[in-house]
Amino acid sequence: MTTYRFITCPKCGTKIKIYANPVPTVDIIIEIDSRIVLIERKNPPLGLAIPGGFVDYGESVEQAAKREAKEETGLDVELKYLVGVYSDPERDKRMHTISTVFAATARGEPVAGDDASGVRLVDPENIGQSLCFDHDRIIRDYLSMKERRS
């Protein structure tokens, strides 16, 4: 189903077709020793989440993942592998997003920045509360993939 609408140019009156496309995002599971980094979201929806955000125009998903990790946690990451692509139209109640999710490693202490009001290092098998978006599912997929890779 193609979804679009028309707007009219205010200068010339030409009708312009505007498509409603999903928005590309990235999420990064950052491993430090045997723990992963979670952020406390500063903006709605509030709660714990995997670091991530929107892909900027002209940016690859790999570049976006490294940039978002740095902006939200202060960490320089090394991307290790692709966890998956998550595209359920209901995964983000604000809009239809498609997230490319990476596993990455980093060293050092994460520091909250940008859209994060706080940051935590947690055991991924014992997070203890639900995460925002579909991040619970992403963590389950990550743990399953990690077990198969070892």
Phi, psi and omega in degrees: 000118177272127179247125177208168176217166178250142169238161181248130177297125183290342183269316186245349179083003179293138176278133182239129179276126179246120180271146175261095181255152174299154182260129180283135178225170174227152170227149185228122172269106184263117179267129171231112189058236181257009182251166176237160182267129170240147176251152169265116185293134178277333184243155178300143358286134181281154179136188179275145181206163169286142176301145178169182179172196186278145175278128178280153177301134180083007184246139174282163178295327177295316178296318180297319180298315179295318180295311181298320178301314181295315182295320186269335185234350183076005184262139168272123184251156170247117179290131183258310181197163178278125176278317179167178177240128187242120190228012179305124181303341181263003185295331178230116184294342182285324184190167177281115178241156172237118184252131170264122187249129180245149165264138182218164174239156178206166174235154177105186180258125177290147178229130181296136177206173177053247183273006182256130175267346178198168181216145180224147168257123186227156170285120185296342179271351182224057183291321172089353176203161180291149179257163178292163176056225177251028186292335173299313179298317180299317179297318177300316178297318179299314180296320178295316179294319180297320179295320179292329183284340183265000000 
